[in-house]
Amino acid sequence: MTFEPIAAHLAVELTRRTAGSARPDAPVLPDEAPRGERLAAARLRVARNLRAVARWVEPTPRPSKACQPS
């Protein structure tokens, strides 16, 4: 097996980044901005269409009359 200096350097750098990200003075990334109303309306439309497709693909079964008392 041959020694790969690039792989060793990468391993050390990635280990430092991972260990350094848990430090108390690590930089904090701000939260993403909330999504607008336009996106909320689109989500509702997509959900409504998906439910309609689900009803069309898997309709509710009819009750069987064979098991009912006469």
MDTraj code that builds the backbone (N, CA, C; nanometers):
import mdtraj as md
import numpy as np

residues = "MET THR PHE GLU PRO ILE ALA ALA HIS LEU ALA VAL GLU LEU THR ARG ARG THR ALA GLY SER ALA ARG PRO ASP ALA PRO VAL LEU PRO ASP GLU ALA PRO ARG GLY GLU ARG LEU ALA ALA ALA ARG LEU ARG VAL ALA ARG ASN LEU ARG ALA VAL ALA ARG TRP VAL GLU PRO THR PRO ARG PRO SER LYS ALA CYS GLN PRO SER".split()
xyz = np.array([
    [0.0849, -0.1167, 0.0000],
    [0.0000, 0.0000, 0.0000],
    [0.0901, 0.1239, 0.0000],
    [0.0571, 0.2188, -0.0823],
    [0.1376, 0.3397, -0.0911],
    [0.0775, 0.4491, -0.0048],
    [0.1630, 0.5396, 0.0398],
    [0.1192, 0.6506, 0.1226],
    [0.0688, 0.7630, 0.0330],
    [-0.0489, 0.8116, 0.0603],
    [-0.1076, 0.9206, -0.0166],
    [-0.1041, 1.0478, 0.0673],
    [-0.0127, 1.1395, 0.0384],
    [-0.0059, 1.2621, 0.1193],
    [-0.1313, 1.3482, 0.1087],
    [-0.1962, 1.3476, -0.0059],
    [-0.3182, 1.4281, -0.0206],
    [-0.4287, 1.3738, 0.0691],
    [-0.4418, 1.2413, 0.0745],
    [-0.5444, 1.1803, 0.1590],
    [-0.5157, 1.2084, 0.3064],
    [-0.3892, 1.2037, 0.3460],
    [-0.3540, 1.2327, 0.4848],
    [-0.3867, 1.3780, 0.5186],
    [-0.3543, 1.4691, 0.4295],
    [-0.3838, 1.6111, 0.4522],
    [-0.5351, 1.6337, 0.4612],
    [-0.6089, 1.5706, 0.3714],
    [-0.7547, 1.5835, 0.3743],
    [-0.8119, 1.5298, 0.5046],
    [-0.7623, 1.4160, 0.5491],
    [-0.8129, 1.3560, 0.6728],
    [-0.7885, 1.4481, 0.7912],
    [-0.6702, 1.5070, 0.7982],
    [-0.6387, 1.5973, 0.9090],
    [-0.7259, 1.7220, 0.9030],
    [-0.7427, 1.7804, 0.7857],
    [-0.8241, 1.9023, 0.7721],
    [-0.9700, 1.8765, 0.8072],
    [-1.0256, 1.7671, 0.7570],
    [-1.1663, 1.7380, 0.7858],
    [-1.1875, 1.7065, 0.9332],
    [-1.0908, 1.6411, 0.9954],
    [-1.1017, 1.6137, 1.1388],
    [-1.0970, 1.7436, 1.2175],
    [-1.0112, 1.8359, 1.1786],
    [-1.0032, 1.9657, 1.2475],
    [-1.1339, 2.0437, 1.2323],
    [-1.1906, 2.0410, 1.1131],
    [-1.3170, 2.1138, 1.0918],
    [-1.4295, 2.0543, 1.1756],
    [-1.4351, 1.9212, 1.1800],
    [-1.5415, 1.8553, 1.2561],
    [-1.5254, 1.8829, 1.4042],
    [-1.4032, 1.8699, 1.4542],
    [-1.3795, 1.8934, 1.5969],
    [-1.3951, 2.0414, 1.6301],
    [-1.3565, 2.1284, 1.5395],
    [-1.3660, 2.2714, 1.5653],
    [-1.5075, 2.3243, 1.5612],
    [-1.5977, 2.2543, 1.4939],
    [-1.7341, 2.3047, 1.4833],
    [-1.8110, 2.2897, 1.6134],
    [-1.7602, 2.2074, 1.7075],
    [-1.8292, 2.1871, 1.8344],
    [-1.7754, 2.2787, 1.9438],
    [-1.6827, 2.3639, 1.9109],
    [-1.6254, 2.4536, 2.0108],
    [-1.7256, 2.5618, 2.0484],
    [-1.7182, 2.6118, 2.1721],
    [-1.8145, 2.7147, 2.2153],
    [-1.8028, 2.8460, 2.1388],
    [-1.6855, 2.8762, 2.0841],
    [-1.6698, 3.0015, 2.0116],
    [-1.6835, 2.9834, 1.8606],
    [-1.7402, 2.8707, 1.8196],
    [-1.7597, 2.8449, 1.6775],
    [-1.8632, 2.9422, 1.6212],
    [-1.8496, 2.9807, 1.4951],
    [-1.9478, 3.0733, 1.4371],
    [-2.0857, 3.0084, 1.4267],
    [-2.1870, 3.0881, 1.4501],
    [-2.3249, 3.0396, 1.4463],
    [-2.3891, 3.0890, 1.3173],
    [-2.4477, 2.9965, 1.2433],
    [-2.5167, 3.0339, 1.1198],
    [-2.6588, 3.0780, 1.1525],
    [-2.7058, 3.1867, 1.0956],
    [-2.8438, 3.2299, 1.1229],
    [-2.9446, 3.1356, 1.0576],
    [-3.0641, 3.1323, 1.1140],
    [-3.1715, 3.0509, 1.0572],
    [-3.2118, 3.1055, 0.9209],
    [-3.2667, 3.0159, 0.8389],
    [-3.3148, 3.0597, 0.7080],
    [-3.4382, 3.1468, 0.7238],
    [-3.4585, 3.2333, 0.6291],
    [-3.5752, 3.3212, 0.6330],
    [-3.7027, 3.2383, 0.6148],
    [-3.8113, 3.2743, 0.6824],
    [-3.9362, 3.1994, 0.6664],
    [-3.9898, 3.2125, 0.5241],
    [-4.0580, 3.1094, 0.4809],
    [-4.1136, 3.1097, 0.3455],
    [-4.2396, 3.1949, 0.3403],
    [-4.2654, 3.2502, 0.2252],
    [-4.3778, 3.3410, 0.2096],
    [-4.5114, 3.2711, 0.1932],
    [-4.6157, 3.3513, 0.1871],
    [-4.7516, 3.3008, 0.1713],
    [-4.7720, 3.2338, 0.0360],
    [-4.6991, 3.2791, -0.0650],
    [-4.7150, 3.2218, -0.1979],
    [-4.6817, 3.0733, -0.1957],
    [-4.5778, 3.0382, -0.1218],
    [-4.5374, 2.8993, -0.1127],
    [-4.6388, 2.8181, -0.0333],
    [-4.6970, 2.8774, 0.0698],
    [-4.7969, 2.8079, 0.1507],
    [-4.9201, 2.7761, 0.0666],
    [-4.9626, 2.8687, -0.0166],
    [-5.0792, 2.8455, -0.1020],
    [-5.0491, 2.7354, -0.2035],
    [-4.9303, 2.7347, -0.2575],
    [-4.8932, 2.6299, -0.3537],
    [-4.8909, 2.4935, -0.2867],
    [-4.8438, 2.4886, -0.1626],
    [-4.8419, 2.3609, -0.0910],
    [-4.9828, 2.3081, -0.0692],
    [-5.0766, 2.3974, -0.0376],
    [-5.2150, 2.3539, -0.0176],
    [-5.2753, 2.3007, -0.1476],
    [-5.2470, 2.3682, -0.2593],
    [-5.2983, 2.3210, -0.3884],
    [-5.2412, 2.1846, -0.4240],
    [-5.1120, 2.1661, -0.4026],
    [-5.0488, 2.0379, -0.4324],
    [-5.1059, 1.9282, -0.3431],
    [-5.1258, 1.9578, -0.2148],
    [-5.1826, 1.8589, -0.1230],
    [-5.3233, 1.8199, -0.1652],
    [-5.4034, 1.9177, -0.2066],
    [-5.5399, 1.8885, -0.2511],
    [-5.5391, 1.7991, -0.3746],
    [-5.4489, 1.8289, -0.4686],
    [-5.4396, 1.7470, -0.5901],
    [-5.3891, 1.6069, -0.5605],
    [-5.2952, 1.5944, -0.4694],
    [-5.2446, 1.4620, -0.4339],
    [-5.3525, 1.3772, -0.3671],
    [-5.4339, 1.4401, -0.2828],
    [-5.5441, 1.3649, -0.2211],
    [-5.6452, 1.3201, -0.3256],
    [-5.6732, 1.4043, -0.4241],
    [-5.7668, 1.3671, -0.5300],
    [-5.7118, 1.2511, -0.6114],
    [-5.5839, 1.2538, -0.6421],
    [-5.5218, 1.1431, -0.7162],
    [-5.5248, 1.0164, -0.6328],
    [-5.5011, 1.0273, -0.5017],
    [-5.5042, 0.9096, -0.4148],
    [-5.6440, 0.8483, -0.4113],
    [-5.7477, 0.9319, -0.4078],
    [-5.8850, 0.8779, -0.4105],
    [-5.9137, 0.8107, -0.5430],
    [-5.8590, 0.8649, -0.6516],
    [-5.8824, 0.8079, -0.7836],
    [-5.8076, 0.6758, -0.8004],
    [-5.6848, 0.6685, -0.7489],
    [-5.6037, 0.5477, -0.7652],
    [-5.6525, 0.4363, -0.6739],
    [-5.6866, 0.4670, -0.5499],
    [-5.7317, 0.3661, -0.4555],
    [-5.8690, 0.4039, -0.4026],
    [-5.9733, 0.3706, -0.4755],
    [-6.1077, 0.4040, -0.4272],
    [-6.1442, 0.3190, -0.3051],
    [-6.2379, 0.3672, -0.2266],
    [-6.2797, 0.2925, -0.1075],
    [-6.3581, 0.1697, -0.1516],
    [-6.3358, 0.0560, -0.0871],
    [-6.4062, -0.0663, -0.1267],
    [-6.5537, -0.0602, -0.0862],
    [-6.6376, -0.1237, -0.1642],
    [-6.7804, -0.1315, -0.1323],
    [-6.8011, -0.2376, -0.0252],
    [-6.8939, -0.2143, 0.0639],
    [-6.9194, -0.3186, 0.1661],
    [-6.9818, -0.4417, 0.1002],
    [-6.9385, -0.5568, 0.1444],
    [-6.9883, -0.6828, 0.0898],
    [-7.1201, -0.7187, 0.1580],
    [-7.2188, -0.7622, 0.0774],
    [-7.3496, -0.8006, 0.1331],
    [-7.3495, -0.9474, 0.1779],
    [-7.2427, -1.0218, 0.1453],
    [-7.2395, -1.1641, 0.1792],
    [-7.2273, -1.1856, 0.3303],
    [-7.1679, -1.0967, 0.4028],
    [-7.1466, -1.1161, 0.5469],
    [-7.2573, -1.0540, 0.6317],
    [-7.3543, -0.9883, 0.5719],
    [-7.4590, -0.9245, 0.6495],
    [-7.5730, -1.0235, 0.6760],
    [-7.6308, -1.0143, 0.7962],
    [-7.7438, -1.1065, 0.8254],
    [-7.8658, -1.0704, 0.7408],
    [-7.9429, -1.1726, 0.7085],
    [-8.0603, -1.1465, 0.6264],
    [-8.1861, -1.1349, 0.7059],
])
top = md.Topology()
chain = top.add_chain()
for i, resn in enumerate(residues, 1):
    res = top.add_residue(resn, chain, resSeq=i)
    for name in ("N", "CA", "C"):
        top.add_atom(name, md.element.get_by_symbol(name[0]), res)
traj = md.Trajectory(xyz[None], top)
